[in-house]
């Protein structure tokens, strides 16, 4: 795309220079009049405004693209910070607090009232209301029980839940997204 734009801008600029220096466009007191059809060989036409206009619009578009990319990066980092940092995993008949990164698919973990759900999973025991407003925009928490799927990052608003992890995702350390 840059090559095509550069070629077009260069052609408009070079033709305008040719028309000003060697053509009829550089005459003192010359006036351009409106015509539906071109009646000359083009030696009196200059396109400097086209070259500058295209350049300005391309730079403006790149500015807006960079601004949108920067804003979306900030929003994505904010979404990543919404997730849980650790989970109470059921191991050997007891609860062990582990970082979310050490949670494995198939493990069961406990989610108490007011905690965030560590990862996507299926409720194996307990009943509660889960605030899914970050995903659905619904202001009312959804009731979940055994067999219901829950999404990581949602807030447990009610009772104690035991959830079996079905999907584990790593939080990227770099601003680039990994191919999950």
C-alpha positions in Angstrom: 0.0 0.0 0.0 2.8 2.4 0.9 4.4 1.8 -2.5 1.2 2.6 -4.4 0.5 5.7 -2.4 4.1 6.9 -2.8 3.9 6.3 -6.5 0.7 8.3 -6.8 1.9 11.2 -4.7 5.2 11.3 -6.6 3.4 11.3 -9.9 1.1 14.1 -8.9 4.0 16.1 -7.6 6.3 15.5 -10.5 3.6 16.3 -13.1 2.8 19.5 -11.2 6.5 20.5 -11.3 6.6 19.7 -15.0 3.4 21.8 -15.6 4.8 24.7 -13.6 8.3 24.8 -15.2 7.7 23.6 -18.8 4.0 23.8 -19.3 1.4 26.5 -19.3 0.5 26.4 -15.6 3.3 28.8 -14.6 2.1 31.8 -16.5 1.5 35.0 -14.5 -2.2 35.8 -14.2 -3.4 32.4 -15.3 -6.9 31.5 -14.2 -8.5 28.0 -14.1 -12.1 27.8 -15.3 -14.6 24.9 -14.7 -15.2 22.6 -17.6 -17.1 19.3 -17.8 -14.6 17.8 -20.3 -10.9 18.4 -20.5 -10.0 20.4 -23.7 -6.3 20.6 -23.3 -3.3 18.3 -23.2 -3.0 18.8 -19.4 0.1 20.9 -19.4 -1.8 23.7 -17.6 -3.1 21.4 -14.8 -1.3 21.1 -11.5 -2.0 18.5 -8.8 0.0 19.8 -5.8 -3.2 19.9 -3.7 -3.8 16.2 -4.5 -0.3 15.2 -3.4 -0.5 17.2 -0.2 -4.1 16.1 0.5 -3.3 12.4 0.1 -0.2 12.7 2.2 -2.1 14.5 5.0 -5.0 11.9 5.0 -2.6 9.0 5.1 -0.8 10.5 8.1 -4.1 11.3 9.8 -5.2 7.7 9.3 -2.0 6.3 10.7 -2.4 8.6 13.7 -5.9 7.3 14.4 -4.8 3.7 13.9 -1.9 4.1 16.4 -4.3 5.8 18.9 -6.9 3.0 18.6 -4.2 0.3 18.9 -2.8 2.1 22.1 -6.3 2.4 23.6 -7.2 -1.3 22.9 -3.9 -2.4 24.4 -4.8 -0.5 27.6 -8.2 -2.0 27.7 -6.9 -5.6 27.2 -4.4 -5.1 30.0 -7.2 -3.9 32.2 -9.2 -7.0 31.3 -6.3 -9.3 32.2 -6.0 -7.7 35.6 -9.6 -8.7 36.4 -8.7 -12.4 36.7 -8.0 -14.2 39.9 -4.4 -14.5 41.0 -4.6 -17.7 43.1 -7.0 -20.5 43.9 -7.8 -22.9 46.7 -7.2 -26.3 45.1 -8.5 -29.4 46.7 -5.5 -31.8 47.1 -5.3 -34.8 49.4 -8.5 -34.0 51.2 -7.5 -30.4 52.0 -7.4 -27.0 50.4 -4.0 -25.6 49.2 -3.6 -22.1 47.9 -1.7 -22.1 44.6 -1.2 -19.4 41.9 -3.6 -19.7 39.0 -0.6 -20.6 36.7 -0.1 -23.9 38.6 -3.8 -24.9 38.3 -4.2 -27.9 36.0 -7.1 -29.1 33.9 -9.3 -31.5 35.8 -8.4 -30.2 39.3 -11.1 -29.0 41.6 -10.8 -25.7 43.4 -13.0 -23.9 45.9 -14.5 -20.5 45.3 -15.8 -18.7 48.4 -18.3 -15.8 48.4 -16.7 -12.6 47.2 -13.8 -14.4 45.3 -13.2 -14.4 41.6 -13.5 -17.7 39.8 -9.9 -18.7 38.9 -10.5 -20.3 35.5 -13.3 -21.7 33.3 -14.9 -24.8 34.8 -17.9 -26.8 35.8 -19.5 -26.6 39.2 -19.3 -30.0 40.9 -20.9 -29.0 44.2 -22.5 -26.0 45.9 -25.0 -23.4 44.8 -24.4 -19.7 44.4 -25.1 -16.6 42.4 -22.3 -15.6 40.1 -21.9 -12.1 38.8 -21.3 -12.4 35.0 -21.8 -8.7 34.3 -18.2 -8.4 33.0 -19.1 -10.8 30.1 -22.9 -10.3 29.6 -23.6 -6.9 31.0 -26.5 -8.4 32.9 -26.8 -6.5 36.2 -28.4 -9.5 38.0 -26.1 -12.4 39.1 -26.9 -15.8 37.5 -27.7 -18.8 39.8 -25.4 -21.7 39.3 -25.3 -25.2 40.8 -23.8 -28.7 40.0 -23.3 -29.2 36.3 -23.4 -25.5 35.4 -20.5 -24.0 33.5 -18.7 -20.9 35.0 -16.3 -18.5 33.4 -12.9 -17.4 34.9 -12.8 -13.9 36.2 -16.5 -13.8 37.2 -17.3 -13.0 40.8 -18.9 -15.5 43.2 -21.6 -13.4 44.9 -23.3 -16.0 47.1 -22.3 -19.4 48.5 -19.4 -21.7 48.4 -18.7 -23.5 45.1 -16.4 -26.4 44.2 -15.4 -26.1 40.5 -13.6 -28.5 38.2 -11.2 -26.7 35.8 -11.9 -27.4 32.2 -9.8 -24.7 30.5 -6.6 -23.1 31.7 -5.1 -20.0 30.1 -1.8 -18.3 30.9 -1.6 -14.6 31.5 0.9 -13.2 28.9 3.9 -11.5 30.3 4.5 -9.5 27.2 2.1 -7.1 25.5 1.8 -9.4 22.5 -0.8 -12.1 22.7 0.2 -15.8 22.5 -1.6 -18.1 20.1 -3.8 -20.0 22.5 
